[in-house]
Amino acid sequence: MTPFRPYLLAFASVVCVPFASADQHRPLSVTVEGGAASFTRNDVRIPNDGGTRYDMLNLTGEGPDPYARLYVHYAFNDRHSLRLNLAPLQSSGTGEFAESVDFVDSTFAADTPTRGSYRFNTYRLTYRWLFHQSERWDWGVGGALLVRDAKVELTQGDLNALDDDVGVVPLLHLYGAYDLGDGWSLVLDVEGAGAPQGRAIDAALQAHYQLDRHWSLAGGYRILDGGADNDSLYTFARVHYAHLAVGYRF
C-alpha cells in the first residue's frame, strides 16, 4: 500500500482555520466550515498496467458540490497546538464513456449510461510550533498525520466494480498569519508531501475576523493538487474550494 494511493489527493482536505495565538484561558476552539468544492481534474487508471485512463468528471461532473467540515483546535500554550480535522467529501453522477473502459477487473462499454461514485473522506491531526511571533507576523511549522478513506466505483446496469483504500499519510505543515488590525488577519495554511510516486500540495489563503473572545468568522480559497503514478494505479486530481467558517472558543 503506497502512501500516495488516494484518488483525489494524497493529502486532501487541509484545514483553512487559523491557529491564531490562543487565549491562555480559552485553549479549546471548535470551527464548522461549509462551502462549495469544484473539480477541474480527476483522472483515473486502475490498474495502472492494463487499465484504461478515464476522466471521472465525465460521470460526476465538475460541481460545485456542497461540503462541510469540522475542526477542533487545542493550544497547549501560545506556541504549541494540535488541530483535528474531519473532512468528508463525496461526489457521484451518471454519464457515458466515449470508449470502453477497463477498470479494476471489469470492462465498461462505451455510449452506455454509467454511474460513477467518488469518496475521499479524511481525518487529520496536525501539530504546529509557532517559531516566530511579532507585532504583525506569526510563522509556524509542523507535521500532520492524515487518515484517508477513499473509494472509486463504477456501475453500468448489473456490472459493478470498485477500488477502495484506507491508509495513513504523513505531511509537512507551514503556517503564516499577518495581523491587519481591528480583529482582521490574513492566514496562509499549507500542508503537503512529495515522492517519486506522486505529489501532494494543499495551499489555502483565508481572511479571518475575530468578533469577540468567543466567536470568529472566516472565509477563503483553497487549492488541492496531486496524485499518484505507481505500479498499481494512476490517479491525479485538482479541487478548488470556496468556504465560510464559524468558530467558537470555549
Number of C-alpha atoms within 10 A of each C-alpha: 9 15 18 27 28 30 28 33 29 37 32 31 28 27 25 28 30 21 27 18 17 20 15 11 9 13 17 19 19 18 20 15 21 17 17 15 21 17 21 14 18 24 18 24 24 22 19 18 12 14 20 19 18 21 18 25 20 17 21 20 20 17 14 16 16 16 17 17 17 18 21 19 23 19 22 13 13 16 19 18 22 18 22 20 22 18 21 17 20 14 20 18 15 18 17 18 18 12 13 15 17 18 25 20 13 14 16 22 16 13 12 16 16 23 18 23 19 22 20 24 19 23 19 24 18 22 20 21 19 20 11 12 14 9 7 11 14 20 19 20 18 18 17 22 17 24 20 26 18 22 19 23 17 23 16 17 11 5 11 17 15 17 15 15 14 16 17 20 19 19 21 17 21 18 20 20 24 17 17 14 9 9 12 17 20 18 25 19 23 23 26 25 18 16 10 8 15 21 19 22 22 25 19 21 20 22 21 26 20 16 13 10 11 13 16 18 18 23 19 19 15 22 21 26 22 27 30 28 17 17 12 16 22 24 27 23 22 20 23 16 21 18 19 19 21 17 22 17 20 13
